[in-house]
């Protein structure tokens, strides 16, 4: 019985780690910076489909940023790759970098 319990525990742990990693991974979205509002901690991005956020069509949106320092990494007109997540207050950019 003890061996079955250990095996079952190991299987549950492996599944939790697998599914947890899958949900933690955010899809990278390609876009262009249209506006930066440092005082409000927001950025306006024109981007293609963002299926990870349930957006099937290209659009331009205002996003909050998780860390205001992210806004210093880019400027208006930059092509970027970013990650975002949906929360209670809307959509938040969690990572952003200039596209290569």
C-alpha positions in Angstrom: 0.0 0.0 0.0 2.8 2.4 0.8 4.4 1.8 -2.6 1.1 2.6 -4.3 0.7 5.8 -2.3 4.3 6.9 -3.3 3.7 6.1 -6.9 0.4 8.0 -7.0 2.0 10.9 -5.3 4.8 11.0 -7.8 2.3 10.9 -10.7 0.2 13.7 -9.3 3.3 15.8 -8.7 4.5 15.2 -12.3 1.1 16.2 -13.7 1.0 19.3 -11.6 4.4 20.4 -12.7 3.6 19.7 -16.4 0.3 21.5 -16.4 1.6 24.3 -14.2 4.5 25.0 -16.6 2.1 25.0 -19.5 -0.2 27.5 -17.9 2.8 29.7 -16.7 4.1 30.1 -20.3 2.8 33.1 -22.0 2.7 33.4 -25.8 4.9 36.0 -27.3 3.0 38.7 -29.2 4.5 40.8 -32.0 3.6 44.5 -32.0 4.6 48.1 -32.4 4.7 50.8 -29.7 2.2 53.6 -30.5 2.2 55.6 -27.3 3.9 55.5 -23.9 2.4 57.1 -20.8 5.0 56.7 -18.0 3.0 58.6 -15.4 0.0 56.2 -15.8 2.2 53.1 -16.3 0.6 52.3 -19.6 1.6 51.6 -23.1 -0.4 51.5 -26.4 0.5 48.6 -28.6 -0.6 47.8 -32.2 -0.3 44.1 -32.5 -1.3 41.0 -34.4 -3.6 38.2 -33.0 -3.0 37.4 -29.3 -4.5 34.0 -29.0 -3.2 33.6 -25.5 -5.4 36.5 -24.5 -8.4 35.4 -26.6 -7.8 38.0 -29.3 -8.1 36.6 -32.7 -7.8 39.8 -34.7 -5.1 42.4 -35.0 -5.8 45.5 -32.9 -4.4 48.5 -31.1 -4.8 48.5 -27.3 -3.7 50.3 -24.2 -2.0 47.9 -21.7 -0.9 48.5 -18.1 2.7 47.4 -17.4 3.7 45.1 -14.5 6.9 47.0 -13.9 7.2 50.7 -15.0 10.8 50.1 -15.8 9.6 48.2 -18.9 8.6 51.5 -20.4 12.2 52.7 -20.5 13.2 49.8 -22.7 11.3 50.9 -25.7 10.2 54.0 -27.5 7.3 55.0 -29.8 7.7 53.4 -33.2 9.7 50.4 -32.0 8.8 47.0 -33.2 8.5 44.8 -30.1 7.8 41.3 -28.8 5.8 41.2 -25.6 4.0 39.0 -23.2 0.8 40.0 -21.4 -1.8 38.5 -19.1 -5.4 39.2 -18.3 -6.3 40.2 -14.8 -9.0 41.9 -12.8 -8.1 45.3 -14.0 -7.6 44.4 -17.7 -4.6 43.4 -19.6 -1.0 43.8 -18.3 2.3 43.6 -20.2 4.6 41.4 -18.1 7.6 41.5 -20.5 8.7 43.5 -23.5 11.7 43.7 -25.7 12.6 45.3 -29.1 12.2 42.9 -31.9 15.3 41.8 -33.8 
